[in-house]
């Protein structure tokens, strides 16, 4: 259960990095992250 709670935090940190890099990359990353979260 701990791993499932930690993973979204790691994904969120990656999303923040993408947001800083650029909105185009961020929207693409956000879409991928949301799909990964839905699968889990």
Residue pairs with C-beta under 8 A, 6 or more apart in sequence:
4 40
7 40
8 37
11 33
11 36
11 37
12 33
14 29
14 33
15 26
15 29
15 30
15 33
18 25
18 26
18 28
18 29
18 30
19 26
